Amino acid sequence: MSVRAKFRVVSVTDFGFTKQVKLAAISDDGIPENQRFHKATPSGQIEMTIDNPQAAEQFTPGKQFYVDFNPVE
């Protein structure tokens, strides 16, 4: 079974050759979809260090992402 969560980028720190990206579970901002995600996962954090510039530029503060968790067989 897979699980889908929704996260928002809260910060990006540029270290020159890598970027550290921090995401937090979506908040209840009155948008019906976000309210549903917030009810299922009211809190959570993801922190990544990315050394691929093209991947890192996808993450900007405020941008939202779906995160799918799929078990590895």
N, C-alpha and C positions, 0 to 999 in steps of 0.2 A: 504494500500500500504506500502511496506517496502522500506527502503532506505539503501544502502550499501555504506560504506565509507572505506577508507584504511588509517591506522595510523601506525606510527613508534614509538617505544619506544625511548625516548630521555634521560631518566634518571631513575634510581632506587636508592632510599635512604633506607638503612637498619636501622631501629630503634630498632632492637633486637627482639621484639615480633611482629612487623608489618613491612611491607615494603610499601613505597610510590612509586607509579609508575606514571610517566608522559609520555604521548603520544602526538604527534603532527600529524596533517594531513600530508599525504605523499607529498613530494616535486617533482617538475619536474626535474628528474635526467636523462632524455633522454630515459628512458624505456617507450615504448608505453603505456602499461597499467597504469603506474604511471602518465604519462602525462594526460591521460583521467580522472583519479581520481583527479589530481591537478586542472584541469580546472573546475570540478564540485564543489570541496571543496578546494579552494586555501589556506584556513587557518582554524584552529580549534585545540582545546586542550582537552584532557581528563586527569583527575587526579584521581587516586584511591588509597585508603589505603587498603591493603590486609592483613588479619591475618590468612590466610590458607597457610602454608608453601609450600604445593605441588602446589597450584595455583600460588603463588608468584614466584616460580622458573621458571615458563613458560615465564616470562617477563625479557628479557635481552636487554641492550641498542643495538639499531640497528635492532632488530627483528621487522618484520612487521606483522600487523594483519588486517584482514577484520573485520569491526564492522557493524553489522546489527541492524537497528532500526526498530522495529515492534510495532505498536500501541497496547496498552493493551485494550482489549474489556471490 
